[in-house]
Amino acid sequence: MLALFLSFCMVCAPVAQAEIMKSLRGTEAVKGDAPSENYRWEKDRKPLPRQFVQQPPIIPHTTKGYLITKEFNKCLDCHSWDRTADSGATKVSITHFKTRGGTELTNISPRRYFCQQCHVPQTDAQPLVGNTFKPATGMVK
């Protein structure tokens, strides 16, 4: 009898939870795609400070037109370890040379190869939704 009751609760609980969940958009449907160029690319400049621990650095220059495919990564023209002395760019972090299991590789890990999965260019884009985020206290100077 107890097993039957528990089975019933396991089946009904997700349904009850789904009924109280609401979309942040309300009932309004998304009206097409937003234009991808609705912001201005920032000129090359000093990187903005990080706001939280483990935040990927923000790209302080435009990446418009950068080619990143499985055969070629434009970012590595400046950021690879053998080119930073000439380019003056920041080296790719040593963490990018490790697999998920922690094995060190001689080249960038495939999971870290596509830079803009984590790093984004600085822009003057306005927030799409309200935000009350405050930087970590240890990060504020």
Number of C-alpha atoms within 10 A of each C-alpha: 6 7 8 9 9 11 11 11 11 11 10 11 10 10 10 10 9 9 8 7 8 9 7 8 8 7 8 8 7 8 6 6 6 8 7 6 8 10 11 11 16 15 11 12 11 9 13 11 12 15 17 14 10 7 11 14 15 17 20 17 17 17 15 8 7 10 12 15 10 9 6 11 14 14 18 19 14 18 18 18 15 12 15 16 13 8 13 10 16 13 16 18 11 11 12 16 20 18 15 10 6 9 9 15 12 7 11 20 17 13 13 16 19 16 17 14 10 11 13 16 17 20 16 10 12 8 7 6 6 6 7 5 7 9 12 11 9 9 11 11 5
